[in-house]
Every structure is written in C-alpha cells, then in structure tokens.
Amino acid sequence: MSSGADPVTMAPNLNGFGDVLSREEYEDVYRETLLCLRQIGRIVGTPFADVSGTRLCPVDGQLLPDPAIFQLWWGSEIARHIMSSYRP
C-alpha cells in the first residue's frame, strides 16, 4: 500500500459480519478487496476458476487464489479470519 491507502477506511467493515460469513458476505468482501487493490494501482484482472475449481485472479501478472488476494490487502491475520469465517 505504497500510496498511503488505509485498508480500514477503504475496505468493508468486517465487524458488521457475524462469526460466520455467508456466501454473499464473503463475495462482498472479495469484490471490495479487489476494488481496493485496483484503487491503489494494482493491475487486477478478472477472476476465473481453474480446472480444479479454485478461483484465481490475476494481480500484477500473478495468478492468486482467494487467500492470497485477502492477504495482499488485509495482511495475514485478517486474511486468516476471513477464510476461517467462511462456510460455503
């Protein structure tokens, strides 16, 4: 976040979600995370599912799965919280 962007003000408020994220809440956090990455100048492509069904998204030329997308913006601790709170 070299542009001085603040993830607390730019990204969604996770405190508004319960202990378990619904699919809709998870997807909201995912979309907001991609938007925030774009706003700080990252080159973010269109997410897609690979042959195993894992969602990948190109970011700055690297294909990243959901946990890496969250970690890139939120950092490790919050990314783990998001992933552990989601129950598909």
C-alpha positions in Angstrom: 0.0 0.0 0.0 2.6 2.4 -1.1 0.1 5.1 -1.9 -0.7 5.7 1.7 -4.1 4.0 1.4 -5.7 2.8 4.6 -7.4 -0.6 4.5 -9.5 0.3 7.5 -11.2 3.1 5.6 -11.1 1.7 2.1 -12.3 -1.8 2.7 -15.5 -3.2 4.1 -16.2 -3.2 7.8 -15.7 -6.8 8.9 -17.2 -6.0 12.3 -20.5 -5.8 10.5 -20.4 -9.5 9.8 -21.2 -12.3 12.2 -18.9 -15.1 13.3 -19.7 -17.0 10.1 -19.6 -15.3 6.7 -22.4 -16.3 4.3 -21.5 -16.7 0.6 -22.9 -13.3 -0.1 -20.9 -11.6 2.6 -17.7 -13.5 1.6 -18.3 -12.4 -2.1 -18.8 -8.8 -0.9 -15.5 -8.8 0.9 -13.8 -10.4 -2.1 -15.2 -7.8 -4.5 -14.3 -4.9 -2.2 -10.8 -6.3 -1.7 -10.3 -6.4 -5.5 -11.7 -2.8 -5.8 -9.3 -1.6 -3.1 -6.3 -3.2 -4.8 -7.3 -1.5 -8.0 -7.6 1.8 -6.3 -4.0 1.7 -5.1 -2.7 0.9 -8.5 -2.5 -2.8 -8.6 -3.4 -4.4 -12.0 -6.3 -6.7 -11.2 -7.8 -8.9 -13.9 -11.0 -10.9 -14.0 -11.3 -13.9 -11.5 -11.8 -17.3 -13.0 -12.0 -20.9 -11.8 -9.2 -23.3 -12.8 -9.7 -26.9 -13.8 -9.8 -27.9 -10.1 -12.5 -25.3 -9.3 -10.1 -23.0 -7.4 -10.8 -19.3 -8.1 -7.8 -17.4 -9.3 -7.4 -13.8 -10.1 -4.5 -12.2 -11.9 -2.9 -9.4 -9.8 0.2 -7.7 -11.2 0.8 -10.6 -13.5 0.5 -13.4 -10.9 -2.5 -15.7 -10.5 -3.6 -15.6 -6.9 -6.2 -17.7 -5.1 -8.6 -16.1 -2.6 -6.4 -16.4 0.5 -3.5 -14.6 -1.3 -5.9 -11.9 -2.5 -7.1 -11.2 1.0 -3.5 -11.4 2.4 -2.3 -8.9 -0.1 -4.7 -6.2 1.0 -5.6 -7.2 4.6 -2.4 -8.9 5.8 -2.1 -12.4 7.2 -4.2 -12.2 10.4 -7.3 -10.7 8.9 -7.0 -12.9 5.8 -7.0 -16.0 8.0 -10.0 -14.6 9.9 -11.9 -14.1 6.6 -11.0 -17.6 5.3 -11.8 -19.3 8.6 -15.2 -17.4 8.9 -16.5 -18.5 5.5 -18.7 -21.6 5.4 -19.7 -22.3 1.8 
